[in-house]
């Protein structure tokens, strides 16, 4: 039996269905601003957004910069007339309401919180994550939530985890496990921090990166076999 005491959970793509939330927020935001919306616009937005968040993980941009930048790029590509900043605010308005769980998320948190100290570690925007964290009802399972915007640095940087360890009073890396869906953010971050890693991989993708996964699960319920 592994002697873990603390589990760090990623939020989007691990507990929350961010794909569904993102679609909900963009569709409603553009509709309220009388801007066009279709599947092509959605997919292009997601590509733009994903590329900017990857730059964030690489330390090449900031949350403050990417907030409006993604909409600036989107508007340029589709010749949309509007205010990217206002669109971002409207997008956040709906994203803050978008609480969609991935299968098994609530059940596994109910199961684990009785034995382990749980922390939410996310690169998401603080005001959005705090709202979804509260509305979802899962805050009762967690000791604390740490966002990259709040800490001033993002996963997978070791400094992010150093701050988390300091604030949470964690002293033994061997007693900590991180669970997340992103190899570049969560698993690489865990490797950088010297803690055990579990890759949540529901689509059974192949790991073509240098990230080292100690465990891999395709369903959150499979964590019971590890913990």
N, C-alpha and C positions, 0 to 999 in steps of 0.2 A: 504494500500500500504506500502510495506517495505521501510524503509528509508536508503537503502544502498547507499553508495557513491563510494565504491571501490569493485572490483571483482578480486579475485586471481584465475587464470586459471592454472590448470595443463596442461602439453603439451601432452605427449605420452599416448595414450589410451583415451584421452579426446578431443583433437583437431586433433592430428595427428594419423594416423593408424600405430602404431608402429609394429604391427604384420607383416604387409605388408612390411614396411621399413626394418625390421630386416631380413626377408626372402630375399629381394632384395640384401641387403648388403652382407650377408653371401654367397649366391650363387655366386655372382660376384667376391667376394674376393677369395674364394677357387678356382674358375675357373682360375683367373688370376695367381694364384700361382701353378696351375696344381695339385691341391689337389682334392680328390674325394668329391662329393656332392650327397646326396640323401635325401629322406624324413626322414629317420631314423636319419641321422646325424643332420639334421635341428631340429628335435624334441628334440634330446638329448641336442643339444646346447641351445635351448630355456629353457629347464629344468635347466641346469647348470646356465645359465645367471640369470634366475628368482630367483634361490636360493641364488645367490651371492648378488643380489640387495636387497633381503629381509634382508640379513645380514647387508647390508649398512643401511637400515632403522632402524635396531636394534642397530646401532652404533658398530657393531662387525667387520667391515672391512672399507676400504676406496675406493674411486673411483680409485685412483692410483693403488691399489693392485688388484682390480677385473678386470681392463682393460686387463691384460695379463693372469690372473689366469684362466679365463673361457676357454681360448684357450689351456692352459697347460692341463687342465682336459680333454678337448675334445680330444686332441691329444693322451693322455694316454689311453682313453677308446677305441679309434679306431686304435691305433698303427700307427698314422700318422707321417710321417717324415717331419719336417718343423720347422720354427721358430715362436713360439707363438707371440712374439713381432711384427715381420714383418706382421703376419696374422692380428693382431689387428690393425696395421696401415692401412693395406689394407681394412679391414672391415670399419674403420672410413672413409676412402676415399669415399666409396660408401654410407655409412650411411649419410654422410654430404650432399649427393645429393638427398637422398630419402625423398621427400616431398609428402606425400599422406594424404589428408584430410579425416577425418571421415565425414559422412553425416551431413550436416547442419552447419559445423564449420564456414565456411566463412560467411554464412548468419547471424548467431547469433552474430558474432563479429561486423559485419557491423551495425547491429541493436543496440547493446549495447554500442558501443564506443561513440556514440553521447550523451549518458546520464551519463555513468559511467567511472571512471578511471580504466583501465584494466592493470593488471600486470601478467606476466607469471612466474610461480614458478615451478621449475623442479629439479629433482634429476639427470638429465642427465649430460653428459660430456659437458663442456662449449664450446669447439671448435665445436663440433657436433651441439649443439643446436643453437649456434650463426649462423652457416651456414644455417641450415634449417629455422631458424627464418627469415633470410634475403631473402633466395630464395623463400620462401612461399608467400612473399608479405604481411604478416599479421603484420609486425613490425609497420606499420602505425596506427594500432589500439591500440597499447600498449604504456604505459608510460615507462616501463622498463621490463627487464627480469632478474630473479635471479636464478642462478644455485647453486646446493649444492657444487659443486667443487669450485666455486668462493667464496662462503660464508664460506667454511670449515666445514660445518655441513649440515646434511640432514633432510628432512621431515621424520618423523613427530616430530622431536625434537622441543620443544618450542623455543629453542635458534635460530633455523632457522628463525622462524617467528618474533622473537624479532629483529633480524637484518634486516629483510625485512621491518618491521614497522619503524625502525629507519631510514633506507635509503630512504624509500618512504615518510617519514614525516607523517605517519599515527598515530593518537593519540586516536581514538575512535574505539575499537574493535566491537562495536555494529553496526558500519557503514560498516563493511567488511564482504564479503561472499567469501568462497572458493568453487570452482567447480572442482571436480576431479573424476576419475574412481576407485581410489584405496582406499579401506577402511583403510588399514594399514598405508598408507602414507598421503593421502590428508585429509580424514575425521578424522582420529585420530589426524593428525596434526592440523586441525581446532579446534578440541576439546581441544587440549593442549594449543592452542593460545587463546581460549575463543572467537572464532568468529563463525558465522553461517556457516553451511555446506550444500552442495548440492551434493549428490552422483549421478554421471552419470553412469547409470546401464542399458546399452542397451540390455543385455541378461536377464534382470529381475532375477538376482540371489537373493538368500536369504541372508540377513545380519546375519551371525552367530557369529559375533564378538561383542565386547563391544563398538564399535564405534557408536556414536549417530549422525544420519542423520536428519537434520531439514527438508530437502526436498530430494526427489528422482525423477529423470527423466530418461526415457528410450530413449528420443530423445532430442537433444540439443535445438530444437525449443520450447520445453516445458518450457524452462527458461523464455520465454515471459510471462508465467502465474504466475511466481514468481516475476519477476522484472518489 
